[in-house]
């Protein structure tokens, strides 16, 4: 009887692992591909990815502005969040007193539970006015006259732009990276750190040459998790991006993303081609997310083996 139950339980686990890991993504991609077939036939694969015009009235659709906006905001958010998250994890595991570390760890993890619309409202009503009136004019005065770099800080500061959106995204994804990296740091054997101290290494040298190299795979895992979170964010970006279908040339330019376009226009799609184009955008986002996770997983495995 026990053997029969174990066999049934094992087959169930295999089925759900196969379903979630393989069959479900394939089914989702096939549905998206089927629904976007009209846009693929009309505009072609490469033309849709490179065309920057999105005109529902003329029924001419191109996803380049949304795709570029999604990638830019995600990359900047990862660039801003990762160093801070690693620093927080180092403080919690190596520097802070145990009681304080426990309190701060709990508070950090609670940030991940805040709904994204709360971040969006806070960014719109609090951060955006501060950025447009104080921070962005200051950045223009400091960097505006520097060749090449000054182009990134050109334009009129409105607060609803790439910089504000990326900053809020970085705050949203920071708890995920911090939690994963902190858990990885806690798994470093004490004997390794004690050996470094015994050889005369300082705390910073121990962190730099022992803790961080030992937990590289954990750091990569945290960044992977944060990247997926940033790619799929909708509500906060809807509040702060400005929803302008253009490729941003400055950090102060308004823009849009794939998720924002889908959220704002899906109920307004009144023609089959319009709806199919939105499905095509969803398919592209699904492919970007899936490809990013696959590449990151390969990198994660290589680092783990090394």
C-alpha positions as CSV (number, residue, x, y, z in Angstrom):
1,X,0.0,0.0,0.0
2,X,2.8,2.4,0.9
3,X,4.6,1.6,-2.3
4,X,1.4,2.4,-4.3
5,X,0.9,5.7,-2.5
6,X,4.6,6.6,-3.0
7,X,4.3,5.8,-6.7
8,X,1.1,7.9,-7.1
9,X,2.6,10.8,-5.2
10,X,5.8,10.6,-7.4
11,X,3.8,10.6,-10.6
12,X,1.8,13.6,-9.4
13,X,4.9,15.5,-8.6
14,X,6.4,14.7,-12.0
15,X,3.2,15.7,-13.8
16,X,2.9,19.1,-12.1
17,X,6.6,19.8,-12.5
18,X,6.3,19.0,-16.2
19,X,3.1,21.1,-16.5
20,X,4.4,24.2,-14.7
21,X,7.9,24.0,-16.1
22,X,7.2,23.0,-19.7
23,X,3.6,22.6,-20.8
24,X,2.3,25.8,-19.3
25,X,4.9,28.1,-20.9
26,X,4.5,26.3,-24.3
27,X,0.6,26.6,-24.1
28,X,0.9,30.3,-23.1
29,X,3.3,31.0,-26.0
30,X,1.0,29.2,-28.5
31,X,-2.0,31.2,-27.4
32,X,-0.2,34.5,-27.7
33,X,1.2,33.4,-31.1
34,X,-2.2,32.5,-32.3
35,X,-3.8,35.7,-31.2
36,X,-1.0,37.9,-32.7
37,X,-1.0,36.2,-36.1
38,X,-2.8,39.1,-37.8
39,X,-0.2,41.6,-36.6
40,X,2.6,39.2,-37.6
41,X,1.2,38.8,-41.1
42,X,0.6,42.5,-41.5
43,X,3.8,44.0,-40.1
44,X,6.3,41.2,-40.1
45,X,8.5,40.2,-37.2
46,X,11.4,42.5,-37.6
47,X,9.4,45.5,-38.9
48,X,7.2,45.4,-35.8
49,X,10.2,45.3,-33.5
50,X,11.9,48.3,-35.3
51,X,8.9,50.5,-36.2
52,X,8.4,53.3,-33.7
53,X,5.0,54.4,-34.9
54,X,1.9,53.4,-32.9
55,X,-1.2,54.9,-34.5
56,X,-4.5,53.1,-33.8
57,X,-6.4,55.4,-36.0
58,X,-4.3,54.6,-39.1
59,X,-3.9,51.0,-37.9
60,X,-0.1,51.2,-38.1
61,X,1.6,49.6,-35.1
62,X,5.2,49.2,-34.1
63,X,6.5,48.1,-30.7
64,X,10.0,49.6,-30.7
65,X,9.1,52.4,-28.4
66,X,7.5,50.2,-25.8
67,X,10.2,47.5,-25.9
68,X,13.0,50.1,-25.6
69,X,11.3,51.8,-22.8
70,X,10.8,48.5,-20.9
71,X,14.5,47.6,-21.3
72,X,15.8,51.0,-20.4
73,X,13.8,51.4,-17.2
74,X,14.6,47.9,-16.1
75,X,18.3,48.2,-16.7
76,X,18.5,51.5,-14.9
77,X,16.5,50.1,-12.0
78,X,18.8,47.1,-11.7
79,X,21.9,49.4,-11.9
80,X,20.5,51.5,-9.0
81,X,19.2,48.8,-6.8
82,X,21.9,46.1,-6.9
83,X,24.8,48.0,-5.2
84,X,22.4,49.3,-2.5
85,X,20.8,45.9,-1.9
86,X,24.3,44.2,-1.6
87,X,25.3,47.0,0.9
88,X,22.2,46.4,3.0
89,X,22.8,42.7,3.0
90,X,26.4,43.2,4.1
91,X,25.3,45.5,6.9
92,X,22.6,43.1,8.1
93,X,24.8,40.0,8.2
94,X,28.3,41.4,9.1
95,X,28.0,44.8,10.8
96,X,24.7,45.3,12.5
97,X,24.0,44.0,16.1
98,X,21.9,40.9,16.1
99,X,18.7,42.5,17.5
100,X,18.9,45.4,15.1
101,X,19.6,43.1,12.2
102,X,16.5,41.1,12.9
103,X,14.3,44.2,13.1
104,X,15.7,45.7,9.9
105,X,15.5,42.4,8.0
106,X,11.8,42.1,8.8
107,X,11.2,45.7,7.8
108,X,13.1,45.1,4.5
109,X,11.1,42.0,3.7
110,X,7.8,43.9,4.5
111,X,8.7,46.4,1.7
112,X,8.3,43.6,-0.8
113,X,4.7,43.0,0.3
114,X,3.6,46.6,-0.4
115,X,1.2,46.7,-3.5
116,X,2.8,48.3,-6.5
117,X,-0.1,50.8,-6.8
118,X,1.0,52.2,-3.5
119,X,4.5,52.8,-4.8
120,X,3.0,54.4,-7.9
121,X,0.8,56.7,-5.9
122,X,3.6,57.7,-3.6
123,X,5.9,58.3,-6.6
124,X,3.2,60.4,-8.4
125,X,2.2,62.6,-5.5
126,X,5.4,62.8,-3.5
127,X,8.5,61.8,-5.4
128,X,7.6,63.3,-8.9
129,X,7.1,66.9,-7.6
130,X,10.3,66.6,-5.6
131,X,12.2,65.4,-8.6
132,X,10.8,68.0,-11.0
133,X,11.3,71.0,-8.6
134,X,14.5,70.1,-6.8
135,X,16.5,67.0,-7.9
136,X,16.3,67.2,-11.7
137,X,17.1,70.9,-12.0
138,X,20.0,70.3,-9.7
139,X,21.2,67.4,-11.9
140,X,20.9,69.7,-15.0
141,X,23.0,72.4,-13.4
142,X,25.7,69.8,-12.4
143,X,25.8,67.6,-15.6
144,X,24.0,69.6,-18.2
145,X,27.1,71.3,-19.7
146,X,29.3,68.1,-19.8
147,X,29.7,66.8,-23.4
148,X,27.8,63.6,-24.2
149,X,26.8,63.1,-20.5
150,X,24.8,66.3,-20.6
151,X,22.5,64.9,-23.2
152,X,21.2,62.4,-20.6
153,X,20.0,65.4,-18.5
154,X,18.6,67.6,-21.2
155,X,14.9,68.5,-21.6
156,X,12.3,70.0,-19.3
157,X,12.1,68.2,-15.9
158,X,8.5,67.1,-15.3
159,X,9.1,64.3,-12.8
160,X,7.1,61.9,-15.0
161,X,10.1,60.4,-16.9
162,X,12.7,57.7,-17.1
163,X,14.6,58.8,-14.0
164,X,11.7,58.9,-11.6
165,X,10.2,55.6,-12.9
166,X,13.5,53.8,-12.7
167,X,14.1,55.2,-9.2
168,X,10.7,53.9,-8.0
169,X,11.3,50.6,-9.7
170,X,14.7,50.2,-8.0
171,X,13.0,50.8,-4.6
172,X,10.4,48.2,-5.4
173,X,12.9,45.5,-6.4
174,X,15.5,46.2,-3.8
175,X,13.9,44.1,-1.0
176,X,13.9,41.0,-3.3
177,X,17.6,41.3,-4.1
178,X,18.4,42.1,-0.4
179,X,16.5,39.1,0.9
180,X,18.2,36.6,-1.5
181,X,21.7,38.1,-1.0
182,X,21.3,38.2,2.8
183,X,20.3,34.5,2.9
184,X,23.3,33.7,0.7
185,X,25.7,35.6,3.0
186,X,24.3,33.8,6.0
187,X,25.3,30.5,4.4
188,X,29.0,31.3,4.3
189,X,30.7,28.9,6.7
190,X,32.1,30.7,9.8
191,X,35.3,28.8,9.5
192,X,36.1,30.5,6.2
193,X,35.7,34.0,7.7
194,X,37.6,33.0,10.8
195,X,40.4,31.7,8.7
196,X,40.6,35.1,6.9
197,X,40.7,36.9,10.2
198,X,43.4,34.5,11.5
199,X,45.5,35.5,8.5
200,X,45.2,39.1,9.4
201,X,42.4,40.2,7.0
202,X,40.2,43.1,8.0
203,X,36.5,42.9,8.1
204,X,36.2,44.6,4.7
205,X,38.9,42.4,3.2
206,X,37.0,39.3,4.5
207,X,33.8,40.5,3.0
208,X,35.4,41.4,-0.3
209,X,37.7,38.4,-0.8
210,X,35.7,35.6,1.0
211,X,32.0,36.4,1.5
212,X,31.2,38.0,-1.9
213,X,33.1,35.5,-4.1
214,X,31.6,32.6,-2.1
215,X,28.0,33.9,-2.7
216,X,28.3,35.1,-6.3
217,X,25.6,32.6,-7.4
218,X,23.3,33.9,-4.7
219,X,23.9,37.5,-5.8
220,X,23.1,36.6,-9.4
221,X,20.0,34.8,-8.2
222,X,18.8,38.0,-6.5
223,X,19.4,40.1,-9.5
224,X,17.5,37.6,-11.7
225,X,14.5,37.7,-9.4
226,X,14.6,41.5,-9.4
227,X,14.9,41.7,-13.2
228,X,11.8,39.6,-13.7
229,X,9.9,41.8,-11.2
230,X,11.0,45.0,-13.0
231,X,10.2,43.7,-16.5
232,X,6.6,42.9,-15.5
233,X,5.8,45.9,-13.4
234,X,2.7,47.8,-14.5
235,X,0.8,50.0,-12.1
236,X,3.8,52.0,-10.7
237,X,5.1,52.6,-14.2
238,X,1.7,53.7,-15.4
239,X,1.6,56.5,-12.8
240,X,5.2,57.7,-13.5
241,X,6.2,57.0,-17.1
242,X,4.1,59.7,-18.7
243,X,2.7,57.2,-21.3
244,X,4.3,58.9,-24.4
245,X,5.1,56.4,-27.2
246,X,8.7,57.6,-27.9
247,X,12.2,56.3,-27.5
248,X,13.6,58.4,-24.6
249,X,16.8,60.3,-25.5
250,X,17.2,61.8,-22.0
251,X,16.5,60.7,-18.4
252,X,13.9,63.5,-18.3
253,X,11.9,62.2,-21.3
254,X,8.5,60.7,-20.8
255,X,8.1,57.2,-22.3
256,X,6.0,54.1,-22.1
257,X,6.5,50.3,-21.7
258,X,4.9,47.2,-22.9
259,X,2.9,46.6,-19.7
260,X,1.7,50.1,-19.6
261,X,0.5,50.0,-23.2
262,X,-1.3,46.7,-22.6
263,X,-3.0,48.0,-19.4
264,X,-4.1,51.3,-20.9
265,X,-5.2,50.2,-24.4
266,X,-6.4,46.6,-24.2
267,X,-10.0,47.6,-23.5
268,X,-9.9,50.3,-26.2
269,X,-8.8,47.9,-29.0
270,X,-11.8,48.1,-31.3
271,X,-10.4,46.3,-34.3
272,X,-9.0,42.9,-34.8
273,X,-5.6,44.2,-36.0
274,X,-5.4,46.6,-33.0
275,X,-6.1,43.7,-30.6
276,X,-3.7,41.4,-32.4
277,X,-0.9,44.0,-32.1
278,X,-1.4,44.2,-28.4
279,X,-1.2,40.4,-28.2
280,X,2.0,40.7,-30.3
281,X,3.4,43.1,-27.7
282,X,2.6,40.6,-25.0
283,X,4.3,37.8,-26.9
284,X,7.4,40.0,-27.2
285,X,7.4,40.7,-23.5
286,X,6.9,37.0,-22.8
287,X,9.9,36.2,-25.0
288,X,12.1,38.8,-23.4
289,X,11.3,37.6,-19.9
290,X,11.7,34.0,-20.8
291,X,15.0,34.5,-22.6
292,X,16.3,36.7,-19.8
293,X,15.5,34.0,-17.2
294,X,17.1,31.2,-19.4
295,X,20.3,33.2,-19.9
296,X,20.4,34.1,-16.3
297,X,19.9,30.5,-15.3
298,X,22.7,29.4,-17.5
299,X,25.0,32.0,-16.0
300,X,23.8,31.0,-12.5
301,X,24.7,27.3,-13.2
302,X,28.1,28.2,-14.6
303,X,29.0,30.4,-11.6
304,X,27.7,27.7,-9.3
305,X,30.0,25.1,-10.9
306,X,33.0,27.4,-10.8
